[in-house]
Each structure stands twice: as C-alpha cells, then as structure tokens.
Amino acid sequence: MFRAPMAWLENLATAGLTVVALGLTVIAVRAWLHRRSRKVGLLALGFGLFLVKGVMLSVGLFWAGDWTALLTPSLVIDLGILGVFYGAVLS
C-alpha cells in the first residue's frame, strides 16, 4: 500500500481533532449534567458527533488506508453536527 509523504500530517490532524472533540464533549456533558439545559445538551451531542467522526477517521486511516471510503460517512456526520448546532442556536 502506497502512503503519501504527508501521511504523518493527516495522522496528526486526525488525532488532534479527536482529542479536541473528546475534551469538548467531556466539558459539555459535565455542563449539561450541572444545568440540564436543552441547549447545552444539544451542544454536547454535537461535540459527541465530532468525537465519533474523529474516531471513525482515525480507525479508517489504519484499516482502510483510502480516504474516499470515509468521505460519505464523514459528510453525513457533518450534516448531523450542523443540524444539531442549528437546533441548539434556535432553541
């Protein structure tokens, strides 16, 4: 399997996305448990979707090796994130 010379940058960016998403998810869930606000709950769900996307991309880097197989699921998760954040802003 051929890996591009910049593969380390893709790995680093994906790991960074996953770590930041994990931190934001933990903070948002703790805030939701404290306040029980619908807006904070929707934000926690959105950050959780970012975490799912980061884990999916991280695992996909090592198993699939081809990003084209991950494009459609990643876009579906992005649409879900946008919808959840839109709902949080309007609620």
Order of alpha helices (4+ residues) and beta strands (2+ residues): alpha-alpha-alpha
